[in-house]
Amino acid sequence: MGDWFFDSINLLVHLLEAVGILVILGGFVYATIIYLLHLGRWTTHHLYLDYRRRSVRGLILGLEFLVAADIIKTVAVEYTMESVIMLAIIIVIRTFLVFALHLEIEGRFPWAYEDKDLNEQE
């Protein structure tokens, strides 16, 4: 394959990484704005819980973009055993991080749905 293919893939990977970083930063900026808007109206504990939930959601979504970029880079550009092992390690770490963050903000496992979750989807 030509250089244009690898250049295109590298550009795509950099774009996905940039989107991931922007989503993470945007999540924190959005959570901060909501925090400041409700500063005098909500209790400190409620503000803290809401801020943490909103910012962690942005972090989780941003990590998904970063994982996608790593997968594309490894499969399309750097397909060596060393890069595949590094990708596996990165995915395991990020999966554990997302799992732990989800458990922290939701108070339940990602696959454990409550009745209210099912009613909201209808």
Secondary structure, DSSP 8 states (H G I E B T S, - for coil): --HHHHHHHHHHHHHHHHHHHHHHHHHHHHHHHHHHHTTTTS-HHHHHHHHHHHHHHHHHHHHHHHHHHHHHHHHHT--SHHHHHHHHHHHHHHHHHHHHHHHHHHSS-TT---HHHHHHH-
